């Protein structure tokens, strides 16, 4: 049987589908993603809901930790169902930008808090007194896991009895910006409450931001910081000592201690930090900004996590 051959052959030409070769091409030639690169339906949602949600979540992670893809995906499942969190994609990168902004905001806020202390308190009426205060606040007492400084405490005792670790007025006033950007930034009709886990990372960052701010007054007058409030200056890092790779804990040395705090202590920290916020932010009558007594007992046995020795890398 012969198969009939058609008299004419129809050729269908398929136009090639354009695919960006690089992330920069995908961004239209820009170096960074913009909110306008997101689907139109999710642009305002990203600003009003995803950003404060992720800032709250990241505040519960280790200080200076990179954002987790699964955390971004969890937020997208809530606020932008069907969207995927991809490393290097617009959602993940934009979240990373906003988290970096939060750290910068905290550092700037800490400087403002310290400046307000020195400008309002009548006993800081000359540069020499400010210089002495800063020297005392930053002095390191003790060695190894016992090393600490007065600036980290609500009450400092020269006899070694201290109270209120990471609960000084300066630290809590600085930490209040985290509440402003998370708890009080989410709309009232948000489908889920902000992450209620202890904001361990955010509180440690607040303490480090105060340390960074105090250093700008080491001469007794404000000098703009010459180093950045960044992971390279304040996060953990590795060093090699006598052939042994060691993890130097600049930030996570406090984590284990904060993990042992009770729910009541965390509630007290949030309440006292909230008192430093303007009532227009909290939308409720502000508590007195006079710092209430901490419910934390004396910390005679102060001890933090020490540096770890790791196997030497090949």
FINUPA-378999 format. One record per residue (C-alpha): residue in three letters; x, y, z. Coordinates in steps of 0.25 Angstrom, whole numbers, plus 5000, padded with zeros to 4 digits. Layout:
REM residues N
<atom type="ala" c1="X" c2="Y" c3="Z"/>
...
//
This chain:
REM residues 314
<atom type="unk" c1="5000" c2="5000" c3="5000"/>
<atom type="unk" c1="5005" c2="5013" c3="4996"/>
<atom type="unk" c1="5004" c2="5025" c3="5006"/>
<atom type="unk" c1="5000" c2="5038" c3="4999"/>
<atom type="unk" c1="5010" c2="5049" c3="5000"/>
<atom type="unk" c1="5004" c2="5063" c3="5002"/>
<atom type="unk" c1="5006" c2="5073" c3="4991"/>
<atom type="unk" c1="5010" c2="5084" c3="5000"/>
<atom type="unk" c1="5018" c2="5084" c3="5013"/>
<atom type="unk" c1="5014" c2="5094" c3="5024"/>
<atom type="unk" c1="5026" c2="5098" c3="5032"/>
<atom type="unk" c1="5023" c2="5104" c3="5046"/>
<atom type="unk" c1="5034" c2="5114" c3="5051"/>
<atom type="unk" c1="5035" c2="5115" c3="5066"/>
<atom type="unk" c1="5040" c2="5128" c3="5072"/>
<atom type="unk" c1="5051" c2="5125" c3="5082"/>
<atom type="unk" c1="5047" c2="5128" c3="5097"/>
<atom type="unk" c1="5056" c2="5139" c3="5103"/>
<atom type="unk" c1="5062" c2="5135" c3="5116"/>
<atom type="unk" c1="5071" c2="5144" c3="5124"/>
<atom type="unk" c1="5085" c2="5139" c3="5124"/>
<atom type="unk" c1="5089" c2="5146" c3="5137"/>
<atom type="unk" c1="5082" c2="5151" c3="5149"/>
<atom type="unk" c1="5086" c2="5165" c3="5145"/>
<atom type="unk" c1="5079" c2="5163" c3="5132"/>
<atom type="unk" c1="5067" c2="5158" c3="5140"/>
<atom type="unk" c1="5067" c2="5171" c3="5148"/>
<atom type="unk" c1="5067" c2="5179" c3="5135"/>
<atom type="unk" c1="5082" c2="5183" c3="5136"/>
<atom type="unk" c1="5080" c2="5187" c3="5151"/>
<atom type="unk" c1="5090" c2="5183" c3="5161"/>
<atom type="unk" c1="5079" c2="5180" c3="5171"/>
<atom type="unk" c1="5065" c2="5175" c3="5171"/>
<atom type="unk" c1="5054" c2="5186" c3="5173"/>
<atom type="unk" c1="5040" c2="5184" c3="5179"/>
<atom type="unk" c1="5035" c2="5187" c3="5165"/>
<atom type="unk" c1="5041" c2="5174" c3="5160"/>
<atom type="unk" c1="5031" c2="5166" c3="5169"/>
<atom type="unk" c1="5018" c2="5163" c3="5163"/>
<atom type="unk" c1="5009" c2="5175" c3="5164"/>
<atom type="unk" c1="4999" c2="5168" c3="5173"/>
<atom type="unk" c1="5010" c2="5165" c3="5184"/>
<atom type="unk" c1="5017" c2="5178" c3="5184"/>
<atom type="unk" c1="5009" c2="5185" c3="5195"/>
<atom type="unk" c1="5008" c2="5172" c3="5203"/>
<atom type="unk" c1="5023" c2="5171" c3="5203"/>
<atom type="unk" c1="5025" c2="5185" c3="5209"/>
<atom type="unk" c1="5013" c2="5184" c3="5219"/>
<atom type="unk" c1="5013" c2="5169" c3="5223"/>
<atom type="unk" c1="5025" c2="5161" c3="5218"/>
<atom type="unk" c1="5036" c2="5171" c3="5222"/>
<atom type="unk" c1="5031" c2="5172" c3="5237"/>
<atom type="unk" c1="5028" c2="5157" c3="5238"/>
<atom type="unk" c1="5042" c2="5154" c3="5233"/>
<atom type="unk" c1="5049" c2="5164" c3="5242"/>
<atom type="unk" c1="5041" c2="5158" c3="5254"/>
<atom type="unk" c1="5045" c2="5144" c3="5250"/>
<atom type="unk" c1="5060" c2="5147" c3="5247"/>
<atom type="unk" c1="5060" c2="5154" c3="5261"/>
<atom type="unk" c1="5059" c2="5140" c3="5267"/>
<atom type="unk" c1="5070" c2="5134" c3="5259"/>
<atom type="unk" c1="5085" c2="5135" c3="5263"/>
<atom type="unk" c1="5091" c2="5149" c3="5262"/>
<atom type="unk" c1="5096" c2="5152" c3="5248"/>
<atom type="unk" c1="5091" c2="5139" c3="5242"/>
<atom type="unk" c1="5087" c2="5139" c3="5228"/>
<atom type="unk" c1="5073" c2="5138" c3="5224"/>
<atom type="unk" c1="5067" c2="5124" c3="5223"/>
<atom type="unk" c1="5060" c2="5120" c3="5210"/>
<atom type="unk" c1="5050" c2="5112" c3="5218"/>
<atom type="unk" c1="5047" c2="5125" c3="5226"/>
<atom type="unk" c1="5044" c2="5133" c3="5213"/>
<atom type="unk" c1="5036" c2="5121" c3="5207"/>
<atom type="unk" c1="5028" c2="5120" c3="5220"/>
<atom type="unk" c1="5024" c2="5135" c3="5219"/>
<atom type="unk" c1="5021" c2="5134" c3="5204"/>
<atom type="unk" c1="5012" c2="5122" c3="5207"/>
<atom type="unk" c1="5004" c2="5132" c3="5216"/>
<atom type="unk" c1="5004" c2="5145" c3="5209"/>
<atom type="unk" c1="5007" c2="5141" c3="5194"/>
<atom type="unk" c1="5002" c2="5126" c3="5192"/>
<atom type="unk" c1="5008" c2="5120" c3="5180"/>
<atom type="unk" c1="5021" c2="5128" c3="5180"/>
<atom type="unk" c1="5034" c2="5121" c3="5182"/>
<atom type="unk" c1="5046" c2="5126" c3="5190"/>
<atom type="unk" c1="5058" c2="5124" c3="5181"/>
<atom type="unk" c1="5072" c2="5128" c3="5186"/>
<atom type="unk" c1="5076" c2="5140" c3="5177"/>
<atom type="unk" c1="5062" c2="5142" c3="5173"/>
<atom type="unk" c1="5054" c2="5155" c3="5176"/>
<atom type="unk" c1="5047" c2="5151" c3="5189"/>
<atom type="unk" c1="5059" c2="5145" c3="5196"/>
<atom type="unk" c1="5069" c2="5156" c3="5192"/>
<atom type="unk" c1="5059" c2="5167" c3="5195"/>
<atom type="unk" c1="5056" c2="5161" c3="5209"/>
<atom type="unk" c1="5072" c2="5161" c3="5211"/>
<atom type="unk" c1="5072" c2="5176" c3="5207"/>
<atom type="unk" c1="5061" c2="5179" c3="5218"/>
<atom type="unk" c1="5068" c2="5171" c3="5229"/>
<atom type="unk" c1="5081" c2="5178" c3="5226"/>
<atom type="unk" c1="5073" c2="5191" c3="5227"/>
<atom type="unk" c1="5068" c2="5187" c3="5240"/>
<atom type="unk" c1="5082" c2="5185" c3="5245"/>
<atom type="unk" c1="5086" c2="5199" c3="5240"/>
<atom type="unk" c1="5074" c2="5205" c3="5246"/>
<atom type="unk" c1="5077" c2="5199" c3="5260"/>
<atom type="unk" c1="5092" c2="5204" c3="5259"/>
<atom type="unk" c1="5087" c2="5218" c3="5256"/>
<atom type="unk" c1="5076" c2="5218" c3="5267"/>
<atom type="unk" c1="5087" c2="5213" c3="5277"/>
<atom type="unk" c1="5095" c2="5226" c3="5274"/>
<atom type="unk" c1="5083" c2="5234" c3="5275"/>
<atom type="unk" c1="5080" c2="5228" c3="5289"/>
<atom type="unk" c1="5094" c2="5230" c3="5294"/>
<atom type="unk" c1="5094" c2="5244" c3="5289"/>
<atom type="unk" c1="5081" c2="5247" c3="5296"/>
<atom type="unk" c1="5086" c2="5241" c3="5309"/>
<atom type="unk" c1="5098" c2="5251" c3="5308"/>
<atom type="unk" c1="5090" c2="5263" c3="5304"/>
<atom type="unk" c1="5079" c2="5261" c3="5314"/>
<atom type="unk" c1="5086" c2="5257" c3="5327"/>
<atom type="unk" c1="5091" c2="5269" c3="5335"/>
<atom type="unk" c1="5103" c2="5262" c3="5340"/>
<atom type="unk" c1="5109" c2="5260" c3="5326"/>
<atom type="unk" c1="5112" c2="5275" c3="5325"/>
<atom type="unk" c1="5126" c2="5273" c3="5319"/>
<atom type="unk" c1="5134" c2="5264" c3="5310"/>
<atom type="unk" c1="5143" c2="5259" c3="5321"/>
<atom type="unk" c1="5131" c2="5253" c3="5329"/>
<atom type="unk" c1="5126" c2="5247" c3="5316"/>
<atom type="unk" c1="5139" c2="5241" c3="5313"/>
<atom type="unk" c1="5140" c2="5235" c3="5327"/>
<atom type="unk" c1="5126" c2="5229" c3="5326"/>
<atom type="unk" c1="5129" c2="5222" c3="5313"/>
<atom type="unk" c1="5142" c2="5217" c3="5318"/>
<atom type="unk" c1="5135" c2="5211" c3="5330"/>
<atom type="unk" c1="5124" c2="5205" c3="5321"/>
<atom type="unk" c1="5133" c2="5198" c3="5312"/>
<atom type="unk" c1="5144" c2="5193" c3="5321"/>
<atom type="unk" c1="5145" c2="5178" c3="5321"/>
<atom type="unk" c1="5145" c2="5171" c3="5334"/>
<atom type="unk" c1="5149" c2="5156" c3="5336"/>
<atom type="unk" c1="5155" c2="5147" c3="5326"/>
<atom type="unk" c1="5150" c2="5136" c3="5316"/>
<atom type="unk" c1="5135" c2="5132" c3="5318"/>
<atom type="unk" c1="5134" c2="5141" c3="5330"/>
<atom type="unk" c1="5138" c2="5154" c3="5323"/>
<atom type="unk" c1="5128" c2="5165" c3="5322"/>
<atom type="unk" c1="5126" c2="5180" c3="5323"/>
<atom type="unk" c1="5117" c2="5189" c3="5331"/>
<atom type="unk" c1="5109" c2="5194" c3="5318"/>
<atom type="unk" c1="5103" c2="5180" c3="5317"/>
<atom type="unk" c1="5096" c2="5181" c3="5330"/>
<atom type="unk" c1="5084" c2="5189" c3="5336"/>
<atom type="unk" c1="5091" c2="5189" c3="5350"/>
<atom type="unk" c1="5106" c2="5188" c3="5351"/>
<atom type="unk" c1="5113" c2="5184" c3="5364"/>
<atom type="unk" c1="5128" c2="5186" c3="5366"/>
<atom type="unk" c1="5127" c2="5175" c3="5375"/>
<atom type="unk" c1="5124" c2="5165" c3="5364"/>
<atom type="unk" c1="5109" c2="5165" c3="5367"/>
<atom type="unk" c1="5102" c2="5170" c3="5355"/>
<atom type="unk" c1="5087" c2="5170" c3="5351"/>
<atom type="unk" c1="5079" c2="5170" c3="5338"/>
<atom type="unk" c1="5088" c2="5165" c3="5327"/>
<atom type="unk" c1="5085" c2="5172" c3="5313"/>
<atom type="unk" c1="5074" c2="5180" c3="5320"/>
<atom type="unk" c1="5081" c2="5194" c3="5322"/>
<atom type="unk" c1="5073" c2="5206" c3="5318"/>
<atom type="unk" c1="5082" c2="5208" c3="5306"/>
<atom type="unk" c1="5080" c2="5194" c3="5301"/>
<atom type="unk" c1="5065" c2="5193" c3="5303"/>
<atom type="unk" c1="5063" c2="5207" c3="5297"/>
<atom type="unk" c1="5071" c2="5202" c3="5285"/>
<atom type="unk" c1="5064" c2="5189" c3="5285"/>
<atom type="unk" c1="5050" c2="5196" c3="5284"/>
<atom type="unk" c1="5053" c2="5199" c3="5269"/>
<atom type="unk" c1="5052" c2="5184" c3="5267"/>
<atom type="unk" c1="5038" c2="5185" c3="5273"/>
<atom type="unk" c1="5034" c2="5197" c3="5264"/>
<atom type="unk" c1="5038" c2="5190" c3="5252"/>
<atom type="unk" c1="5031" c2="5176" c3="5255"/>
<atom type="unk" c1="5020" c2="5176" c3="5265"/>
<atom type="unk" c1="5015" c2="5190" c3="5263"/>
<atom type="unk" c1="5018" c2="5190" c3="5248"/>
<atom type="unk" c1="5008" c2="5178" c3="5244"/>
<atom type="unk" c1="4994" c2="5183" c3="5241"/>
<atom type="unk" c1="4983" c2="5180" c3="5251"/>
<atom type="unk" c1="4977" c2="5170" c3="5241"/>
<atom type="unk" c1="4989" c2="5162" c3="5238"/>
<atom type="unk" c1="4985" c2="5147" c3="5236"/>
<atom type="unk" c1="4996" c2="5142" c3="5246"/>
<atom type="unk" c1="5002" c2="5149" c3="5259"/>
<atom type="unk" c1="5017" c2="5152" c3="5258"/>
<atom type="unk" c1="5027" c2="5141" c3="5263"/>
<atom type="unk" c1="5026" c2="5140" c3="5278"/>
<atom type="unk" c1="5039" c2="5132" c3="5280"/>
<atom type="unk" c1="5049" c2="5140" c3="5288"/>
<atom type="unk" c1="5056" c2="5150" c3="5280"/>
<atom type="unk" c1="5070" c2="5146" c3="5284"/>
<atom type="unk" c1="5077" c2="5150" c3="5272"/>
<atom type="unk" c1="5070" c2="5164" c3="5272"/>
<atom type="unk" c1="5074" c2="5167" c3="5286"/>
<atom type="unk" c1="5088" c2="5163" c3="5285"/>
<atom type="unk" c1="5089" c2="5172" c3="5273"/>
<atom type="unk" c1="5083" c2="5183" c3="5281"/>
<atom type="unk" c1="5094" c2="5181" c3="5291"/>
<atom type="unk" c1="5105" c2="5181" c3="5281"/>
<atom type="unk" c1="5099" c2="5194" c3="5274"/>
<atom type="unk" c1="5100" c2="5201" c3="5288"/>
<atom type="unk" c1="5115" c2="5196" c3="5289"/>
<atom type="unk" c1="5117" c2="5202" c3="5275"/>
<atom type="unk" c1="5110" c2="5215" c3="5278"/>
<atom type="unk" c1="5118" c2="5217" c3="5291"/>
<atom type="unk" c1="5131" c2="5216" c3="5284"/>
<atom type="unk" c1="5127" c2="5228" c3="5276"/>
<atom type="unk" c1="5128" c2="5236" c3="5289"/>
<atom type="unk" c1="5142" c2="5230" c3="5294"/>
<atom type="unk" c1="5148" c2="5244" c3="5293"/>
<atom type="unk" c1="5137" c2="5251" c3="5301"/>
<atom type="unk" c1="5131" c2="5257" c3="5288"/>
<atom type="unk" c1="5124" c2="5250" c3="5277"/>
<atom type="unk" c1="5132" c2="5245" c3="5265"/>
<atom type="unk" c1="5126" c2="5238" c3="5253"/>
<atom type="unk" c1="5129" c2="5223" c3="5254"/>
<atom type="unk" c1="5141" c2="5219" c3="5245"/>
<atom type="unk" c1="5136" c2="5204" c3="5245"/>
<atom type="unk" c1="5123" c2="5199" c3="5240"/>
<atom type="unk" c1="5113" c2="5192" c3="5249"/>
<atom type="unk" c1="5114" c2="5179" c3="5241"/>
<atom type="unk" c1="5116" c2="5164" c3="5242"/>
<atom type="unk" c1="5131" c2="5166" c3="5239"/>
<atom type="unk" c1="5133" c2="5174" c3="5251"/>
<atom type="unk" c1="5123" c2="5168" c3="5261"/>
<atom type="unk" c1="5119" c2="5154" c3="5257"/>
<atom type="unk" c1="5126" c2="5141" c3="5260"/>
<atom type="unk" c1="5139" c2="5138" c3="5252"/>
<atom type="unk" c1="5149" c2="5127" c3="5251"/>
<atom type="unk" c1="5164" c2="5128" c3="5254"/>
<atom type="unk" c1="5176" c2="5119" c3="5254"/>
<atom type="unk" c1="5184" c2="5118" c3="5267"/>
<atom type="unk" c1="5196" c2="5108" c3="5267"/>
<atom type="unk" c1="5190" c2="5100" c3="5256"/>
<atom type="unk" c1="5176" c2="5099" c3="5263"/>
<atom type="unk" c1="5164" c2="5106" c3="5256"/>
<atom type="unk" c1="5156" c2="5113" c3="5267"/>
<atom type="unk" c1="5142" c2="5120" c3="5266"/>
<atom type="unk" c1="5143" c2="5133" c3="5272"/>
<atom type="unk" c1="5129" c2="5136" c3="5278"/>
<atom type="unk" c1="5127" c2="5151" c3="5278"/>
<atom type="unk" c1="5111" c2="5150" c3="5277"/>
<atom type="unk" c1="5107" c2="5136" c3="5280"/>
<atom type="unk" c1="5114" c2="5135" c3="5293"/>
<atom type="unk" c1="5102" c2="5141" c3="5299"/>
<atom type="unk" c1="5092" c2="5132" c3="5292"/>
<atom type="unk" c1="5092" c2="5120" c3="5302"/>
<atom type="unk" c1="5089" c2="5130" c3="5314"/>
<atom type="unk" c1="5077" c2="5136" c3="5307"/>
<atom type="unk" c1="5072" c2="5123" c3="5303"/>
<atom type="unk" c1="5071" c2="5120" c3="5318"/>
<atom type="unk" c1="5062" c2="5132" c3="5321"/>
<atom type="unk" c1="5047" c2="5130" c3="5325"/>
<atom type="unk" c1="5035" c2="5135" c3="5318"/>
<atom type="unk" c1="5033" c2="5145" c3="5329"/>
<atom type="unk" c1="5047" c2="5151" c3="5327"/>
<atom type="unk" c1="5044" c2="5152" c3="5312"/>
<atom type="unk" c1="5031" c2="5159" c3="5315"/>
<atom type="unk" c1="5038" c2="5168" c3="5324"/>
<atom type="unk" c1="5048" c2="5172" c3="5314"/>
<atom type="unk" c1="5037" c2="5174" c3="5303"/>
<atom type="unk" c1="5029" c2="5183" c3="5313"/>
<atom type="unk" c1="5041" c2="5191" c3="5317"/>
<atom type="unk" c1="5046" c2="5193" c3="5303"/>
<atom type="unk" c1="5032" c2="5197" c3="5298"/>
<atom type="unk" c1="5032" c2="5208" c3="5309"/>
<atom type="unk" c1="5042" c2="5215" c3="5300"/>
<atom type="unk" c1="5033" c2="5216" c3="5288"/>
<atom type="unk" c1="5025" c2="5228" c3="5284"/>
<atom type="unk" c1="5010" c2="5225" c3="5287"/>
<atom type="unk" c1="5007" c2="5228" c3="5273"/>
<atom type="unk" c1="5014" c2="5215" c3="5269"/>
<atom type="unk" c1="5009" c2="5206" c3="5280"/>
<atom type="unk" c1="4995" c2="5212" c3="5278"/>
<atom type="unk" c1="4992" c2="5211" c3="5293"/>
<atom type="unk" c1="4996" c2="5219" c3="5305"/>
<atom type="unk" c1="5011" c2="5218" c3="5307"/>
<atom type="unk" c1="5016" c2="5213" c3="5320"/>
<atom type="unk" c1="5025" c2="5222" c3="5328"/>
<atom type="unk" c1="5039" c2="5223" c3="5322"/>
<atom type="unk" c1="5045" c2="5221" c3="5336"/>
<atom type="unk" c1="5051" c2="5208" c3="5336"/>
<atom type="unk" c1="5044" c2="5198" c3="5345"/>
<atom type="unk" c1="5052" c2="5189" c3="5354"/>
<atom type="unk" c1="5056" c2="5176" c3="5346"/>
<atom type="unk" c1="5051" c2="5163" c3="5351"/>
<atom type="unk" c1="5064" c2="5157" c3="5348"/>
<atom type="unk" c1="5072" c2="5151" c3="5360"/>
<atom type="unk" c1="5086" c2="5155" c3="5363"/>
<atom type="unk" c1="5096" c2="5149" c3="5353"/>
<atom type="unk" c1="5107" c2="5145" c3="5362"/>
<atom type="unk" c1="5110" c2="5133" c3="5353"/>
<atom type="unk" c1="5111" c2="5140" c3="5340"/>
<atom type="unk" c1="5117" c2="5131" c3="5330"/>
<atom type="unk" c1="5116" c2="5131" c3="5314"/>
<atom type="unk" c1="5119" c2="5121" c3="5304"/>
<atom type="unk" c1="5134" c2="5121" c3="5301"/>
<atom type="unk" c1="5141" c2="5120" c3="5288"/>
<atom type="unk" c1="5141" c2="5107" c3="5281"/>
<atom type="unk" c1="5153" c2="5099" c3="5276"/>
<atom type="unk" c1="5150" c2="5093" c3="5262"/>
<atom type="unk" c1="5159" c2="5083" c3="5254"/>
<atom type="unk" c1="5169" c2="5090" c3="5245"/>
<atom type="unk" c1="5164" c2="5091" c3="5231"/>
<atom type="unk" c1="5172" c2="5084" c3="5220"/>
//
